[in-house]
């Protein structure tokens, strides 16, 4: 799911009680995971998603 309100295409993936935040580099065919947080930590850092 893409996160609205951010310039970059930032996506999140729900994994149980965790959230993984990532971007996709289509030119390099790479997925860059830059944050893995509990749902509580994610809500504090990124707001209610």
C-alpha positions as a Markdown table, in Angstrom:
| # | Residue | x | y | z |
|---|---|---|---|---|
| 1 | Unk | 0.0 | 0.0 | 0.0 |
| 2 | Unk | 1.4 | 3.4 | -1.0 |
| 3 | Unk | 1.6 | 6.0 | 1.7 |
| 4 | Unk | -0.2 | 9.2 | 0.7 |
| 5 | Unk | 1.3 | 12.6 | 1.4 |
| 6 | Unk | 4.9 | 11.7 | 0.7 |
| 7 | Unk | 6.8 | 12.9 | -2.3 |
| 8 | Unk | 8.6 | 9.6 | -3.0 |
| 9 | Unk | 6.7 | 6.4 | -3.7 |
| 10 | Unk | 6.9 | 4.9 | -0.2 |
| 11 | Unk | 5.0 | 1.6 | 0.4 |
| 12 | Unk | 4.2 | -0.3 | 3.6 |
| 13 | Unk | 3.7 | -4.0 | 4.1 |
| 14 | Unk | 1.9 | -5.4 | 7.1 |
| 15 | Unk | 3.6 | -8.4 | 8.6 |
| 16 | Unk | 1.7 | -9.5 | 11.7 |
| 17 | Unk | 2.1 | -6.7 | 14.2 |
| 18 | Unk | 5.0 | -5.2 | 12.3 |
| 19 | Unk | 5.1 | -2.7 | 9.3 |
| 20 | Unk | 7.9 | -2.8 | 6.7 |
| 21 | Unk | 8.4 | 0.5 | 4.8 |
| 22 | Unk | 10.1 | 0.3 | 1.4 |
| 23 | Unk | 10.6 | 2.0 | -1.9 |
| 24 | Unk | 11.1 | 0.4 | -5.4 |
| 25 | Unk | 13.9 | 1.2 | -7.7 |
| 26 | Unk | 12.5 | 0.1 | -11.1 |
| 27 | Unk | 15.6 | 1.0 | -13.0 |
| 28 | Unk | 17.8 | -1.2 | -10.8 |
| 29 | Unk | 15.1 | -3.7 | -10.2 |
| 30 | Unk | 15.6 | -3.4 | -6.4 |
| 31 | Unk | 13.3 | -3.1 | -3.4 |
| 32 | Unk | 14.9 | -1.0 | -0.6 |
| 33 | Unk | 13.5 | -1.7 | 2.9 |
| 34 | Unk | 14.3 | 1.3 | 5.0 |
| 35 | Unk | 12.2 | 0.8 | 8.2 |
| 36 | Unk | 10.7 | -2.2 | 10.1 |
| 37 | Unk | 8.6 | -1.1 | 13.1 |
| 38 | Unk | 5.9 | -2.4 | 15.3 |
| 39 | Unk | 2.5 | -1.0 | 14.4 |
| 40 | Unk | 2.6 | 1.3 | 17.5 |
| 41 | Unk | 6.0 | 2.7 | 16.5 |
| 42 | Unk | 4.9 | 3.2 | 12.9 |
| 43 | Unk | 1.8 | 5.1 | 14.1 |
| 44 | Unk | 4.0 | 7.4 | 16.2 |
| 45 | Unk | 6.6 | 8.0 | 13.5 |
| 46 | Unk | 4.4 | 8.2 | 10.4 |
| 47 | Unk | 1.0 | 9.0 | 11.8 |
| 48 | Unk | -2.1 | 6.9 | 11.7 |
| 49 | Unk | -1.9 | 5.0 | 8.4 |
